[in-house]
């Protein structure tokens, strides 16, 4: 079937306790006993059959250390963190791995190294800003936390938004021109911002992550596209999936790392988003496909909500092929 004609498809409670006197020194590790769960596509297993992996966590602005376990996706992870610190899950904006700083190269995506330490960034100050769209492109890269919050992952130097100093990497985009967009996926938020008319002003309501005193530093522009984002430990990773149970997997191969990075770059170029979990899923879908049409139909089956442009699908197929051949 030609690529352009492909048919799109529609779319017992475990405790979490605080460890009051436990110190975090550099990269702390959560202990884990290796286990496995059923493959992707199956319904989440009962709590008794989930991987018995324990991770350590803190609130990024400062807190005692908590222990969490028994989660199989990002929403469950946030619930466990919230339970440990007596918060409501919607207070959590996003998590970073092995650093309390707002470092987009350490952002928690679809994988957690079995020895990674999780820092949760919660809602801080709200702010409202009016921006004049002097150019077609605002210079923003949007991602989301997997639980309904889109936020700014990167700000392009000398762009429209770069000149508005109150806007920072890590800010959650709550409203655009008065319309609440909580629950809207990152690619939809990026499209809404792109479609705002040039030559007119618009308003953003933002929520910045709560900061500790040692985090009050000059504004960062976020992760560089070429930067490394290795979050796996030497012992393996816990792969969190939007559909199906989490699985314990080996450290990503060189092919997987290069292919995921290239696909993530293409997501930013075509759609204005970065999403390593989405990129990893696309690489997984395409690694055993024989041609771009077969790959496109598999994408529709797995990720039908996205409606990717044909040119983007061709480029992703080419990137996966290049990674297989070691041409990066």
N, C-alpha and C positions, 0 to 999 in steps of 0.2 A: 504494500500500500504506500503510495507516495507520501512523503513527510507532511506536505501541506494539506493533505486530505485526511489525515488520521482523525479518528473519531474520539472526542474528548469525553471522559466519563464524569458523571456528577458525583458530585460528592456524597480481727482480734488485735487490737491496738497495741503497738509496741512503745515502750517508754523511751524518752529522750531526756537525759539528765545533765545538769551542769556540774562541772568539775571546778570548784571554786579556786583551788590553789595550784592548778596546773599551768605551767608556763609554756609559752610558745617561743621557740628560739629558732629563727630562720625558717626553714621549711619543715614543718611538723608533719608527722605521718599518722594516718589512721591504721590501726591493725586490721587485718582481713584474713579470713580463712577462705581458701579458694573453693568455689563451687560453681555450678553452672545452672542455667535455667533453660526452659524450652526455647526453640528458635523463634525468630520474628514472625509476626502475623497471627500468633496465638493470643488468646485472652490472658490478662495478667494472672499469674498463679496466686493461690492463697498465701497469706502472710507466712504460714509455716513452711512454705516451699521456696520463699524468696531467698536470694543470696544473703548469707549471714556476714555482711560486710559492715564494718563500723568505721565511720569517718568522724574526724574532729572538726569543729566549726566555732567561729567567733563572729560577732557583729563587727563590721569593718571599722566603725568609729570607736570601738572599745567595749569589751565585755569579758566575763569569765568564759572558759572553754566549755563547749557542749559536745556531747556524743550523739550521733544520729545513725539510724539504720532502718532497714525495712522499706526503702522507697524504690520505685521502679521507673519513675519519670520525673521531669522537672517540677511539675506541680506538687507531686508527693514530697519531693525534696524540700520545697519551700514550706510545705505544711509541717514537716518534721523540724525544720529550723525554727519556725514560728512557735511550735510547741515547746521547744527547748528554752526559748527566751521569753515566753509568755507574750507573744505578739500575735496579731492576726496576719495570715499569709499575704494579704494585699499590701501590707507595709513593706514587703521586700521588693526592691527594684530589680536587682540582679546579684550575681555572685562572681567573685574572682577566686582564682586558685593560687595559694601560696603567697599572697600579698594582700595587705589591707588597702592598698592604694587603688585608685580608679585607673587601672592599667588594662586597656582593651586588648593587649596581647595575652593577658592572663584570664580573659573572660571565660566563665564556665559555659560550655556549649553542650554538645551531645555526649561528651566523654569525660570521665573523671579518673585520673590515675589512682590506683589503689592506695598510694601513699600520699595523695594530695590533701592539703588542709584547705577547708572551704571558708571564705570570708563573705558574709552576707551584707550587702549595702542596702540600707533602708531609706525610706522617704525622709527628706529634710525640708529645706526651705522651698516654698512655692514662689514662682515669679511669672510675670506677664510682660511680654515685649512686643513692640510693633516693629516690623521690618519692611523696608521698601525693596521690592524685588526689581533691582536694576538690571539683572542679567537673567537669562533663561535658567541657568543652573545656580542653585543656592550654595553648593559646595558642601552638602551634608551627605554622610553615609549613615543609613538607619539600620538598626538590628532590633531584635526583640528578645525578651527573657523567656519565651516559651510558655508564659502564663498570662499573656494579655497586655504586657507593657512594651511599647516601642520606645526606644531611646537612641540617642546620638552616639554613634561609635567612632566617627571621624569627622573632622572639619578641615576642608581643603584650605591651604594657605592662600591668603589674599582673595578669598572668595567673599561673596555677599555676607554670609553668616560669620566669617572670620572677623569682619569689621564690627560685629555686634558683640562686644567683649563680655556681656553678661551671659551669653549662651556658651555652655561648656560641654565637653565630652562627658557622657554619663547622664546628662539631663534626660529625664523621661518626658516625652511629648504627650501631654494630657489632652490639649484642645487645639484645634486649628480654626481660626476665625469663629470661635465660640462653639464649635462642634466637638463634643467629647468623643475621642477616638480610642478610649480604653477598650481593649478586646480586639482591636483591629491589627491584623498582621503587618509586619514590617514592609512588605512589598506594596501593600495598599497605602500605607502612610507615605512611602516614597513617591508613589504615583500621585497622591493628592497634593503633595508639595510641588511636584514637577508641573502639575496642571494649573497651579495658581498663575493668574495672568501677569505677564511682565509689565512693568511700569506702574504697578499698583502696590499699595501697602497691605499687609496682612498681619494678623495677631497670633502669637503662639502663647499658650499657657504651658509652663514647664515645671517640673519638680526635680530638684537636684538631690543627689544622694547626701545623706547626713555625713558631715565631715568631723574628724577629730582635729585637734589643734595642729598636729604635725602634718596634716594633709592640706592645710591652707597654704597653697603654693601657686606659682604662675600657671595659668590655664594651659593644659595639654591639648594638642590637636588629635590625640588618639593614636590608635595602632597604625603603623605604616603598612601598606599593602604587601611590601616585600618582607616584613618582619616575620620572625619565627614565632610560632604559637604552639610549642610542644607542651602538652599538658599530661602526657602519659608518664608513668613511672616505669622503672625497670621490671616491675612485677606484673604489669598488665593494666587494663583499664576496665571501668564499668561503663558500658555503652547504654545511654539513656535513649529510648525511642518514644516518638510521639504515638506510635501504634504498636502494641505488643509489649512484652515484658523486657526489662533490662537484661543484658547479657554480659558476662565476663569474657573479655576477649584479650588476645595477645596485643602487645604494643604494635601500632600501625607500621606496616612495612614502608620502605623508602618509596615504592610506587604509590602507596596510598597517601602518604604525606604530600608528595609532589602533586599528585592528581587533585587532592582535596584543596590544596592551596590555589592551584590554577583555576579550578571551578569556582572557588570563592572569589577570586579576582574577577572572573567573568560575571558573577552575580552582581558585583559592585558596578562593573562597567555598563551592563545592560539594564539593571533594575534599581541601582542605587542602594543596595543592601549588602550586608555581609552576614553569613550564616554558615558556620562550619558544619553544623549538624545536617543542614540541607545539602551542602556540598558533599559530605560523606555519603549521604543516602544516594545521591545521583551517581557517585563513583561506584558504589556497591551495585546499583541497578545496571550500570553500563559495562561492568568488567567482563561479563561473559556473553555480551551481545555481539552479533556478527556484522551488523550494518546499522546505519543511522535510523532507518525506518523502524527496525526492530527495537532499537533503543528508545525512539520517540514513543512507540506504543507502550513500552514498559514504563516510561515516565508517566504517561497518562493514567496507567493502571495504579501506580504507586502514589503519584503526586498530582492527581487530576485537578485539584483546586487552583493550581498556579497558572495554568494556561500560558506556558512559556512560548516566546516567539520562536519561529522555525529557525531563524538565523542563530539564535542563542543555542538551540538544541544541537545544531550542526557543529558549532564551536566547542561545546562541551564534549561531544562525541570525539572531536579531533584532539582535545586536550587529554582525554582518557587514553586515546590511542598513542599519543606522544609519550605519555607517562609509561605505558606498557613497553614501548620501544626504547625507553631511556633517553628521549630526545630533549629533556629539560636540563 
